[in-house]
Amino acid sequence: MTETDGLGDGRLGLDEVRERPRDGGETPGGDADAELMLAFAAGDEAAFDALFDRWAAPLLRFLERMVRDRATAEELVQDAFLRVHRARERYQPTARFSTWPYRIAGNLARNELRRPRRARPHTSTDDDAGPSLELIAGGAVVDEVVHSRRVSQAVEAALDALPERQRMALWLSAVEGLCYAEIAEALETTPSSVKSLIHRARSALAAHWKPGERGEE
């Protein structure tokens, strides 16, 4: 990206980001992030820096889960913050601030996933997973490590197999802790639709993990 909208050289320092609690410091009945955005709209550049510090890590985590590629997720985080920066004069706190960056990120992820000839994300294999463990008289431990790796890969595959909106809704609920109303704002749908998306996602995962379908020996 060449356009930076006042963000220096466009490198947002994602490797140095440390997530801060997003609910700390809110005034009673208020939204601290919305207040920061309004301050930024009024000309306080430090408020934008604070928003970046609070939101870059959760957005990166969300986008990496959606697009399954770290480098692409980092680029999309930059795109998301550029859009926030550009929209500062139009921002109106009609809903909790948290719904807005996730809406932007979700749209960016969907666009990325629909790109033609999108490269498949790298997935590790036994050949490139690093040096093997050398264990003496540790047959049971080896079996546990192998089983754990298989389960982890199966979980990843099951999550990736979910339709985009189900995966997004489930992630925002289970990992990011958003309520149905907030997820509905982020996905531009209704709370009842969100409830249905999450129910279908959980049902699909439960069906995948029925006895006899786990690849266990």
C-alpha angles and dihedrals in degrees: 000000000000102000112082106171092216095317096125113242093346094256105123097191097241093168090060096047117119116190115239125201107273096204098050118108098017116151114239109284090000139108114236093197092052089050090052091050091050089049090051091049087054090056106272104136091182088065090061090051089052091051090051091051091051099043111028095081098048091045092049090050091049095046094045088054091050102044097027094221124099098205093049091047091053091052091050091050088056090049090050093053092046088056091049089050093050093047096053095109092048097046117124120178096229092140137014111299091236091071094059103059090044090051090052092045093047092053091048091050093050091050091049093049091051095052111121116252092008109181115250112249117253115260122189123243132197088264095058101030092101133259116337120247116254108214126177116214089347104124094137091049092050090051090051093050092049092047091048091052092049092049092049092051091047092051091050091050092048093051093046090051091061117101112262098254093045090051092048094047093047093048095048090050103039101033108023095036099228118159122237093261092053092047089049090056091048094049094037094237138099130285090244090055090050090052089052093047092051093045091052092046092051092045091052092050092046091051090050090054099048114132110279093026098079099083091244119155 
